[in-house]
Amino acid sequence: MTAGLFFCAAPNYITLMQDTLNIIGGGMAGSEAAWQAANAGLKVVIHEMRPMVETFAHRTGNLGEMVCSNSFRSDDHEQNAVGLLHWEMMQADDLIMQTAYKHRLPAGGALAVDRDPFAESITAALTSHPNISVSYEEVTELPSGGQWIIATGPLTSGALAQAIQTETGAEALAFFDAIAPIVYHDSINMDVAWMQSRYDKGETKAERTAYLNCPMTKDQYEAFIDALLAAEKTAFKEGETAGYFDGCLPIEVMAERGRETLRFGPMKPVGLTNANDPENKPYAVVQLRRDNALGTLFNIVGFQTKMKYGSQKAVFKMIPGLEDAEFARLGGIHRNTFLNSPTLLDAQMRLRSKPNIRFAGQITGVEGYVESAAMGLLAARMAVAEMAGQELRPVPHTTAMGALVTHITGGAEAKTFQPMNVNFGLFPPLDGVRGGRRGRKERYKAYTDRAKLDWQAWLGQMTLDAA
């Protein structure tokens, strides 16, 4: 029996379902929400505007398409908050994480996936589900009746964004997301570059050699920084101001903060030994991570950019080993709008002024694929319970799920609310028994141990309530 929300499917529970759950958006949050609700016995309609209406960043009409990166970040569920979130989602019989593990690529301690087969599998799972149908259309107005989840992500259509802004009466918050370029492997000079994961992380040889590294001398690094600063950048429209999420800063913005910023960030040379020249320590290193199972595509890690295409090619070919690089995709920048969720959403993730509408995913102010999918999971379970005439008990704040949803629905300061990745700073402090004065590793392990117990108890209580 599954430990998920009412998945034991008591017959009298199913008969309580009177309506269909409509979900706008087929990204990570929308896909996960549809999966959770459909597996609980609810009929679901996913409203997805792609491929009829294209976006700046998407390439296909697949559900669950990955855009900015192919990484779900750390998979360490004992020492890392996002790794813990991976674990919690798997315990809830999710779709996103289970599919990610099926299409996993070597990436050291991170969970990277082969993005195209991943999205194809998500699409196949959802479109073949007997309780799910997909309507390919653009929704331009807020629905007035029925139960809805809006999970339109960072690229919410202009018409729907305007409708949300009109309804909330609040000025839309916004920041700018950037995406990194992808390089064809066979265009990389392996006489210069070498394969190695930082600190040789990973249990297998494939994991320990999951990254491709390009070394720089001090002179090469300084010339690269000069070129970054001088490169032609994408200009913002009149009236727009650039507010960036710190976890996804364009490299040229980082360079503007100080010439050594990149060398202590994505270009740090630590934990690596140049296999082509082991006696000389690189001054800086550019890392590329495998982007597909074939190993034909590699994305440049941390190299999100707002440089214009011509400038990107010129600047990135200054990187040793990439002199003749051919690009499968160049980087770019797009506007990302999100709600001031602490003001606009209640504890059940409902829009206060229209409680038949829930929001999930990046539009709520969480950042990252995993966090977005997690909020889709919770929004769906909350909607299913409400449509069955019940209400879920609050998710324990001590869990990764609970820490995130508490943050966006009232835990954060509304005046300074900005997108946030899951992190242990969102968790309540450890008590004297579990916490105290401990080293970081012991403290993080205590956080995850507590979270796992509380998450399993919450899932178990939900199943018992349904029986």
C-alpha positions as CSV (number, residue, x, y, z in Angstrom):
1,M,0.0,0.0,0.0
2,T,1.3,3.4,-0.9
3,A,1.9,5.9,1.9
4,G,0.7,8.8,-0.1
5,L,-2.5,10.9,0.3
6,F,-5.5,8.6,0.4
7,F,-3.8,6.3,-2.1
8,C,-5.4,3.3,-0.3
9,A,-8.5,4.7,-2.1
10,A,-11.3,4.0,0.3
11,P,-14.4,3.6,-1.9
12,N,-16.5,6.2,-0.1
13,Y,-13.6,8.7,-0.6
14,I,-13.8,8.4,-4.4
15,T,-17.5,8.9,-4.5
16,L,-17.0,12.3,-2.7
17,M,-15.2,13.6,-5.7
18,Q,-17.6,15.8,-7.7
19,D,-15.3,18.0,-9.8
20,T,-12.3,17.9,-12.0
21,L,-9.1,19.5,-11.0
22,N,-7.7,21.8,-13.6
23,I,-4.0,22.6,-13.7
24,I,-2.6,25.4,-15.8
25,G,1.0,24.6,-16.8
26,G,2.7,21.4,-17.6
27,G,6.2,22.1,-16.1
28,M,7.6,20.4,-13.0
29,A,5.0,21.7,-10.6
30,G,2.0,21.1,-12.9
31,S,3.2,17.6,-14.0
32,E,3.7,16.5,-10.4
33,A,0.4,18.0,-9.3
34,A,-1.4,16.1,-12.0
35,W,0.3,12.9,-11.1
36,Q,-0.6,13.2,-7.4
37,A,-4.2,14.1,-8.0
38,A,-4.8,11.5,-10.7
39,N,-3.3,8.7,-8.5
40,A,-5.7,9.7,-5.7
41,G,-8.6,9.0,-8.1
42,L,-9.4,12.5,-9.2
43,K,-10.0,13.5,-12.9
44,V,-7.4,16.0,-14.0
45,V,-7.1,18.3,-17.0
46,I,-3.7,19.9,-17.7
47,H,-3.9,23.1,-19.7
48,E,-0.6,23.7,-21.5
49,M,-0.1,26.4,-24.1
50,R,3.0,24.8,-25.7
51,P,3.6,24.0,-28.5
52,M,0.8,26.2,-29.8
53,V,2.2,29.2,-27.9
54,E,6.0,29.1,-27.8
55,T,8.3,30.6,-25.1
56,F,11.7,32.0,-25.2
57,A,13.4,29.0,-23.5
58,H,11.4,25.9,-24.3
59,R,12.2,23.8,-27.4
60,T,9.4,21.3,-27.4
61,G,5.8,20.8,-26.4
62,N,6.8,18.0,-23.9
63,L,5.5,18.2,-20.3
64,G,8.2,18.5,-17.7
65,E,10.7,20.0,-20.1
66,M,13.9,21.1,-18.4
67,V,15.1,24.6,-19.5
68,C,17.9,26.2,-17.5
69,S,19.9,23.2,-16.5
70,N,19.7,19.4,-16.4
71,S,20.6,19.2,-12.7
72,F,18.4,18.5,-9.7
73,R,21.5,19.5,-7.6
74,S,22.8,17.5,-4.6
75,D,21.4,14.0,-4.0
76,D,22.8,13.8,-0.5
77,H,19.7,13.3,1.7
78,E,21.7,13.3,4.9
79,Q,23.7,16.5,4.5
80,N,21.9,18.7,2.0
81,A,18.4,20.2,2.1
82,V,17.6,19.7,-1.6
83,G,18.8,16.1,-1.3
84,L,16.4,15.7,1.6
85,L,13.6,17.1,-0.6
86,H,14.5,14.4,-3.2
87,W,14.0,11.8,-0.5
88,E,10.7,13.3,0.8
89,M,9.2,13.3,-2.7
90,M,10.2,9.7,-3.4
91,Q,8.5,8.7,-0.1
92,A,5.3,10.4,-1.5
93,D,5.4,8.2,-4.7
94,D,6.2,11.2,-6.9
95,L,6.6,11.3,-10.6
96,I,9.4,13.9,-11.1
97,M,12.1,12.3,-8.9
98,Q,11.3,8.7,-9.9
99,T,11.7,9.7,-13.5
100,A,14.9,11.6,-12.8
101,Y,16.5,8.5,-11.3
102,K,15.5,6.5,-14.3
103,H,17.3,8.9,-16.6
104,R,20.2,9.8,-14.3
105,L,23.6,10.8,-15.8
106,P,26.9,10.6,-13.9
107,A,27.4,13.9,-12.1
108,G,29.4,13.2,-9.0
109,G,27.2,13.9,-5.9
110,A,24.6,15.8,-8.0
111,L,21.5,14.3,-9.7
112,A,21.8,15.3,-13.4
113,V,19.4,13.8,-16.0
114,D,19.3,13.2,-19.7
115,R,16.8,16.0,-20.2
116,D,15.0,15.0,-23.5
117,P,14.3,11.3,-22.5
118,F,13.3,12.7,-19.0
119,A,10.6,15.0,-20.5
120,E,9.5,12.3,-22.9
121,S,8.9,9.9,-20.0
122,I,7.0,12.5,-18.0
123,T,4.8,13.2,-21.0
124,A,4.2,9.5,-21.7
125,A,3.3,8.8,-18.0
126,L,0.8,11.7,-17.8
127,T,-0.8,11.3,-21.2
128,S,-1.3,7.6,-20.7
129,H,-2.9,8.0,-17.3
130,P,-6.6,7.1,-17.4
131,N,-7.5,10.0,-15.1
132,I,-5.5,12.7,-17.0
133,S,-6.2,14.6,-20.2
134,V,-4.2,17.5,-21.7
135,S,-5.7,20.5,-23.3
136,Y,-3.3,22.4,-25.5
137,E,-4.4,26.0,-25.1
138,E,-3.4,29.3,-23.6
139,V,-5.5,30.3,-20.5
140,T,-5.6,34.1,-20.5
141,E,-8.1,34.8,-17.6
142,L,-8.4,33.6,-14.0
143,P,-11.1,31.0,-13.8
144,S,-14.2,31.9,-11.7
145,G,-15.4,28.4,-10.9
146,G,-14.1,24.9,-10.3
147,Q,-10.9,23.8,-8.6
148,W,-7.7,25.1,-10.2
149,I,-3.9,25.0,-9.7
150,I,-1.9,27.6,-11.5
151,A,1.6,26.3,-12.1
152,T,2.8,28.4,-15.0
153,G,6.3,28.8,-13.8
154,P,8.8,31.5,-14.7
155,L,7.4,32.0,-18.2
156,T,3.8,32.7,-17.4
157,S,2.1,34.2,-20.5
158,G,1.7,37.9,-20.5
159,A,-2.1,37.8,-20.6
160,L,-2.4,35.5,-17.6
161,A,0.2,37.4,-15.7
162,Q,-1.8,40.6,-16.3
163,A,-5.0,38.8,-15.1
164,I,-3.2,37.7,-11.9
165,Q,-1.9,41.2,-11.3
166,T,-5.3,42.8,-11.9
167,E,-6.9,40.3,-9.4
168,T,-4.4,40.7,-6.7
169,G,-4.1,44.4,-6.9
170,A,-0.4,44.0,-6.3
171,E,2.5,45.1,-8.5
172,A,4.1,41.9,-9.9
173,L,7.4,41.2,-8.5
174,A,10.0,40.2,-11.1
175,F,13.6,39.1,-11.5
176,F,15.6,37.8,-14.4
177,D,16.7,34.2,-15.0
178,A,19.5,33.3,-17.3
179,I,20.3,30.0,-19.0
180,A,23.7,28.6,-19.8
181,P,25.1,27.5,-23.2
182,I,25.5,23.9,-24.3
183,V,28.5,22.7,-26.3
184,Y,28.9,19.7,-28.6
185,H,31.5,17.3,-27.0
186,D,33.2,16.5,-30.3
187,S,34.1,20.2,-30.7
188,I,36.1,20.3,-27.4
189,N,39.9,19.9,-27.5
190,M,40.6,17.0,-25.1
191,D,44.3,17.6,-25.4
192,V,43.6,20.6,-23.2
193,A,40.5,19.6,-21.3
194,W,40.2,16.6,-19.0
195,M,37.4,14.6,-17.3
196,Q,37.2,14.7,-13.5
197,S,34.6,15.5,-10.8
198,R,35.7,17.9,-8.1
199,Y,37.4,16.1,-5.3
200,D,36.8,12.9,-7.3
201,K,33.3,12.6,-5.9
202,G,31.3,9.5,-6.8
203,E,31.3,5.8,-6.2
204,T,31.9,4.7,-9.8
205,K,34.5,5.8,-12.3
206,A,31.7,7.4,-14.4
207,E,30.6,9.5,-11.5
208,R,34.2,10.5,-10.7
209,T,34.7,11.6,-14.2
210,A,31.3,13.2,-14.8
211,Y,32.6,16.7,-15.5
212,L,34.8,18.1,-18.2
213,N,37.4,20.7,-17.1
214,C,39.0,23.5,-19.0
215,P,42.1,25.1,-17.2
216,M,43.1,28.7,-17.2
217,T,46.4,30.5,-16.3
218,K,46.3,33.8,-14.5
219,D,46.8,35.7,-17.8
220,Q,44.1,33.7,-19.5
221,Y,41.7,34.4,-16.7
222,E,42.4,38.1,-16.6
223,A,41.8,38.4,-20.4
224,F,38.6,36.4,-20.0
225,I,37.3,38.7,-17.3
226,D,38.2,41.8,-19.5
227,A,36.2,40.3,-22.4
228,L,33.2,39.5,-20.2
229,L,33.0,43.0,-18.9
230,A,33.4,44.5,-22.4
231,A,31.0,42.2,-24.1
232,E,27.7,43.5,-25.6
233,K,24.8,42.5,-23.3
234,T,21.1,42.1,-23.8
235,A,19.4,45.4,-23.0
236,F,16.4,45.6,-20.8
237,K,13.2,47.2,-22.0
238,E,12.4,50.7,-20.8
239,G,11.1,50.7,-17.3
240,E,12.5,47.3,-16.5
241,T,15.1,46.9,-13.7
242,A,17.3,43.9,-13.4
243,G,16.7,42.0,-10.1
244,Y,18.5,38.7,-10.3
245,F,18.1,35.6,-8.2
246,D,21.5,35.1,-6.5
247,G,21.6,31.4,-7.3
248,C,21.3,32.1,-11.0
249,L,23.4,35.2,-11.6
250,P,24.8,35.8,-15.1
251,I,28.5,35.4,-15.2
252,E,29.1,38.9,-16.3
253,V,27.1,40.2,-13.4
254,M,29.3,38.2,-11.1
255,A,32.4,39.6,-12.8
256,E,31.2,43.1,-12.2
257,R,31.1,42.4,-8.5
258,G,34.9,41.8,-8.5
259,R,37.5,40.3,-10.7
260,E,38.1,37.3,-8.4
261,T,34.3,36.5,-7.9
262,L,34.2,33.9,-10.6
263,R,37.4,32.3,-9.5
264,F,35.8,31.8,-6.1
265,G,32.5,30.7,-7.6
266,P,31.9,28.5,-10.7
267,M,35.5,28.8,-11.9
268,K,37.2,27.8,-8.6
269,P,40.2,25.5,-9.3
270,V,40.0,23.5,-6.0
271,G,39.6,19.7,-5.9
272,L,41.0,19.2,-9.4
273,T,44.2,18.0,-11.0
274,N,44.9,18.6,-14.6
275,A,45.4,15.2,-16.2
276,N,47.1,16.8,-19.2
277,D,49.5,18.8,-17.0
278,P,49.5,17.4,-13.4
279,E,52.5,19.5,-12.2
280,N,50.9,22.8,-12.8
281,K,47.9,24.0,-10.8
282,P,45.3,25.9,-12.9
283,Y,44.5,29.5,-11.8
284,A,40.9,28.9,-12.7
285,V,38.8,26.1,-14.1
286,V,35.7,26.1,-16.3
287,Q,33.6,23.0,-15.7
288,L,31.1,21.4,-18.2
289,R,28.6,18.8,-17.1
290,R,27.2,16.0,-19.3
291,D,23.8,17.0,-20.6
292,N,22.6,13.8,-22.3
293,A,23.2,10.0,-21.9
294,L,25.1,9.8,-25.2
295,G,27.7,12.2,-23.8
296,T,27.5,14.3,-27.0
297,L,26.3,17.5,-25.2
298,F,27.9,19.3,-22.3
299,N,26.5,22.5,-20.6
300,I,28.9,25.0,-19.1
301,V,28.3,24.9,-15.4
302,G,27.4,28.3,-13.8
303,F,27.7,30.1,-17.1
304,Q,24.3,31.7,-17.3
305,T,24.6,34.8,-19.4
306,K,22.9,37.8,-20.8
307,M,25.6,38.4,-23.5
308,K,24.3,38.7,-27.0
309,Y,24.9,35.6,-29.2
310,G,27.8,37.0,-31.1
311,S,29.6,38.1,-28.0
312,Q,29.0,34.7,-26.4
313,K,30.7,32.8,-29.1
314,A,33.7,35.2,-29.1
315,V,34.1,35.2,-25.3
316,F,33.5,31.5,-24.6
317,K,36.0,30.5,-27.3
318,M,38.6,32.2,-25.2
319,I,38.3,29.3,-22.8
320,P,41.2,26.8,-23.3
321,G,39.8,23.7,-24.9
322,L,36.8,25.5,-26.4
323,E,38.6,27.4,-29.1
324,D,36.7,25.5,-31.8
325,A,33.6,24.9,-29.8
326,E,30.3,24.5,-31.5
327,F,27.2,25.4,-29.6
328,A,24.0,23.3,-29.5
329,R,22.4,26.2,-27.6
330,L,23.6,29.6,-26.6
331,G,22.7,31.2,-23.3
332,G,20.0,33.7,-22.8
333,I,17.9,35.7,-20.3
334,H,14.2,35.9,-19.6
335,R,11.9,37.7,-17.2
336,N,10.5,35.7,-14.3
337,T,7.5,36.9,-12.4
338,F,6.3,35.6,-9.1
339,L,3.7,36.3,-6.5
340,N,4.2,38.0,-3.2
341,S,3.0,34.7,-1.7
342,P,3.2,35.6,2.0
343,T,0.6,38.3,1.3
344,L,-1.5,36.6,-1.3
345,L,-1.7,32.9,-0.4
346,D,-3.2,31.2,2.6
347,A,-1.7,28.2,4.4
348,Q,-3.4,25.9,1.9
349,M,-1.7,27.7,-1.0
350,R,-5.0,29.2,-2.1
351,L,-5.3,32.7,-3.5
352,R,-7.0,34.6,-0.7
353,S,-9.3,36.5,-3.0
354,K,-10.2,33.5,-5.1
355,P,-9.9,30.4,-2.8
356,N,-10.8,28.0,-5.7
357,I,-7.4,28.8,-7.2
358,R,-4.1,27.4,-5.8
359,F,-0.7,28.3,-7.0
360,A,2.3,26.0,-7.2
361,G,5.9,26.0,-8.5
362,Q,8.2,28.9,-9.2
363,I,5.4,31.4,-9.5
364,T,4.9,31.1,-5.7
365,G,8.5,32.2,-5.1
366,V,10.3,28.9,-4.7
367,E,13.4,28.5,-6.9
368,G,14.6,25.3,-8.6
369,Y,13.2,22.3,-10.3
370,V,12.8,20.2,-7.2
371,E,11.3,22.9,-5.1
372,S,8.8,23.7,-7.9
373,A,7.8,20.0,-8.2
374,A,7.5,19.7,-4.4
375,M,5.0,22.6,-4.2
376,G,3.0,21.0,-7.0
377,L,2.9,17.8,-5.0
378,L,1.6,19.7,-1.9
379,A,-0.9,21.8,-3.8
380,A,-2.4,18.8,-5.4
381,R,-2.8,16.9,-2.2
382,M,-4.4,19.9,-0.5
383,A,-6.8,20.3,-3.4
384,V,-7.7,16.6,-3.4
385,A,-8.4,16.7,0.3
386,E,-10.5,19.8,0.0
387,M,-12.6,18.3,-2.8
388,A,-13.2,15.3,-0.6
389,G,-14.5,17.5,2.1
390,Q,-11.4,17.2,4.3
391,E,-8.4,19.4,5.1
392,L,-4.9,18.2,5.4
393,R,-3.0,18.6,8.6
394,P,-0.3,21.2,8.3
395,V,3.0,19.8,6.9
396,P,5.5,19.7,9.7
397,H,7.8,22.8,9.5
398,T,10.7,20.4,10.4
399,T,10.5,18.8,7.0
400,A,11.9,20.2,3.7
401,M,8.4,20.3,2.3
402,G,7.0,22.0,5.4
403,A,9.9,24.5,5.6
404,L,9.3,25.6,2.0
405,V,5.5,25.9,2.1
406,T,5.7,27.7,5.5
407,H,8.2,30.1,4.1
408,I,6.1,31.1,1.1
409,T,2.8,31.2,2.8
410,G,3.7,33.5,5.7
411,G,7.2,32.6,7.1
412,A,9.0,35.1,4.9
413,E,9.0,38.8,5.3
414,A,6.5,40.1,2.7
415,K,8.4,43.4,2.1
416,T,11.6,41.7,1.1
417,F,10.2,38.4,-0.3
418,Q,12.5,37.0,-3.0
419,P,12.7,33.5,-4.7
420,M,14.3,30.9,-2.4
421,N,15.9,27.5,-2.7
422,V,15.3,25.0,0.1
423,N,18.0,25.3,2.7
424,F,18.5,24.5,6.4
425,G,18.1,28.1,7.3
426,L,14.3,27.7,6.7
427,F,14.1,24.9,9.2
428,P,13.3,25.5,12.9
429,P,16.4,25.2,15.1
430,L,17.3,21.9,16.6
431,D,16.3,21.6,20.2
432,G,18.8,20.9,23.0
433,V,18.5,17.2,22.7
434,R,19.0,16.9,18.9
435,G,20.9,20.1,18.3
436,G,23.1,21.9,20.7
437,R,26.7,22.8,19.9
438,R,27.5,20.4,17.0
439,G,29.7,20.5,13.9
440,R,28.0,21.2,10.6
441,K,27.9,17.6,9.4
442,E,26.4,16.4,12.7
443,R,23.9,19.3,12.7
444,Y,22.8,18.7,9.1
445,K,22.4,15.0,9.9
446,A,20.2,15.8,12.9
447,Y,18.0,18.1,10.7
448,T,17.5,15.3,8.1
449,D,16.9,12.6,10.7
450,R,14.2,14.7,12.3
451,A,12.7,15.6,9.0
452,K,12.5,12.0,7.8
453,L,10.7,10.9,11.0
454,D,8.2,13.8,10.8
455,W,7.6,13.4,7.1
456,Q,6.9,9.7,7.3
457,A,4.6,10.3,10.3
458,W,2.7,12.9,8.3
459,L,2.2,10.6,5.3
460,G,1.2,7.8,7.6
461,Q,-1.4,9.9,9.4
462,M,-2.9,10.9,6.0
463,T,-3.3,7.3,4.9
464,L,-4.9,6.4,8.2
465,D,-7.3,9.3,8.0
466,A,-8.5,8.0,4.6
467,A,-9.0,4.4,5.7
